[in-house]
Amino acid sequence: MKYALPLGILLCLPVLLWATHGHWIDHYRNANGIPCCGWQDCVKVTARLVEDRGTAWHAEVNGTSVMLPKEAVHLSEEPVAYWCYNSQAPCQPPQLEISSDCGRCLFVAVGG
């Protein structure tokens, strides 16, 4: 009986981790102070920062060059980069245009 509580916690841990996955994105904002998006509005990408341009970052996202305000570029809290897109077509999937106009936020993976 003394192992019931620790065992219960261990059994529930995967469910808790799954339920909170991605929610860290909800706390970030873009250059206009608007939430970047929820984890359901972002897609995994390959991304790297190319050059600091003062008030903006020149970045490469899936091989496409984009310019985003510094306030819209964040470090990912996962070892994965995410592109958060504006909600109008053609920015959103299935087209998923990657451009400076379509980018709401970019989360760059550490070492990415």
Order of alpha helices (4+ residues) and beta strands (2+ residues): alpha-beta-beta-beta-beta-beta-beta-beta
